[in-house]
Amino acid sequence: MNQKTHGRILPVLAALLASSALIGCSGGSEAPQAVAKTENQSPLQVLEMPRTAAPEDARVYFINVQDADIVASPLTLQFGAENITIATAGSYEPATGHHHLLIDADLPPLNQVFPSDDNHVHFGGGQLETTVELEPGTHTLQLLLGDGHHVPHEPPVMSEKITITVE
């Protein structure tokens, strides 16, 4: 096996081993399923992951900003949650999850690990607020709760997508 092939196989094997460990830790019996990989996705993001059940009445929302608000940057965002407990990533207790923030982005696939980049921000420490630097102009914001694996719940627990204007 040459070094180039070896370099492509190791990340895939690592993802499969990691997902097997994640499934084993959660007691789930569903195996992840591979899906088509696109550019800039980690190997874990191309696996369809089992989704954790969420309470039907769970919801997340922004506490201090609303749709159509005009704000200044830097902007502190406060996250709220009802009928679900905010926990750290890696927590597999029922009715728990942690926040993910989408900035100027559409929802990612709901059966895969939440992406991590400038437009998809993880709060795996159970954080309830953050401060973001945004360029002047119009931006969209949305919260999406993830389970201990960073996968959205079933049904997904997400806020409304709001549009703000930064002066």
Buried (B, 14 or more C-beta within 10 A) or exposed (E): EEEEEEEEEEEBEEBBEBBEEBBEEBEBEEEBEEBEEEEEBBBBBBBBBBBBEBBEEBBBBBEEBEEEBEBEEEBEBEBBBEEBBBBEBEBBEEBBBBBBBBBBBEEBBBBBBBBBEEBBBBBBEBBBEBEBEBEEEEBBBBBBBBBBBBBBBBEBBBBEBBEBEBE
